[in-house]
Amino acid sequence: MHTFQELNLIDPILKALEELDYKTPTSIQQQAIPPVLEKKDVLGCAQTGTGKTAAFAIPILQLLQNQKSQNRNRNIKALIVTPTRELAIQIDESFADYGKHLPLKHAVIFGGVKQNPQVGRLRNGVDVLVATPGRLLDLVGQKIISLKDIEIFVLDEADRMLDMGFIHDIKKLLKILPEKRQNLFFSATMPKPIQELAHTILKNPVKVEVTPESTTAETVQQMIYFVDKGNKIKLLHQLLKENTKESTLVFTRTKHGADKLVRALSKLGITGAAIHGNKSQNARQNALNNFKNKKIQILVATDIAARGIDIDLLKYVVNFEIPNIPETYVHRIGRGGRAGAEGVAISLCDIDEKAYVKDIEKTIGIKIPEVKNHPFPMENFELSPPKQKQARPSRKPKDHSNPKANNSNKQFRFKKKK
């Protein structure tokens, strides 16, 4: 097995890795770091939790340090674009960790907060910029950020970038980046649209693939409970109370569902917080910090908000609602069992979600073991009828020849709430 010393890393980085207790590089780090150091384009496919961030952050720091004398004006040389605020913050923290003994400067920008503090940091000059697409293009449009000196461009979590609708922003960005640059493209899955996007960005890339597409980590023990929708909260409460007393990350499909679940569990004595797109950045960060510091037992998250959550030694992940996209299931349970640690992924499935489970099992190539002996077994085996939209009442055209008739219609209009 390789060591970090064998990857020809410079002493300041090796010292930082030693202080972080990084003993051996992960598979994707072993395969990606050498070609990045050789300034080659890299196409990396690895599931979440395999160390992708270090695979590009470490060699980028080394490349920039080797030419730091050429960047006295602190123009942005490396740009990392990622889909969510949480992931952007964590990537920036990784650059701080790995580069703590280097004189290089880094910054992170993302939307949802006032731009002034971020702009202030940029005005001092940075070597590495981590950004979400919207805020980046906004500041470029304001001429606060110049991308003309970019030498290394990283597109991270590319599959989620497409899922979240950022494809147009990425295409805009590609038009304003220098043509001559090194490109690093990382994604947990490689469906056809991602392959096509990679083809437009990369030039003769070195392909690094750690695990087959859409597979789950072997360190995660998976199990499924079939339960009626109305009994899911009761079953989750029992699991949290009796079996999973440790910190637990719980997934819902909707923001409203996340808030509702936190309130329901609070009434049952389980402390928790929700994290989703409607929460302010401060609220999301506070919830995440309280979860990491074990001040709350559960964190209830939607898929978009949870991407990028990196919690050391998180063992339990619960799918309170089954995702309708198989790859989302892979991303969710990948939050636990990271970096070789053991994880447990529990899924609560009602009758309407059984079809989703079949798709997931087909994609990951295994049948998820069922837990049959539990106090809330499924009793309803009839699918819910599809919801039908209620037809809006048609409005009659006004009769301008009869003013009284027009006034009489006012009683049928909804009054504005005071």
Order of alpha helices (4+ residues) and beta strands (2+ residues): alpha-alpha-beta-alpha-beta-alpha-beta-alpha-beta-alpha-beta-alpha-alpha-beta-alpha-beta-beta-alpha-beta-alpha-beta-alpha-beta-alpha-beta-alpha-beta-alpha-alpha
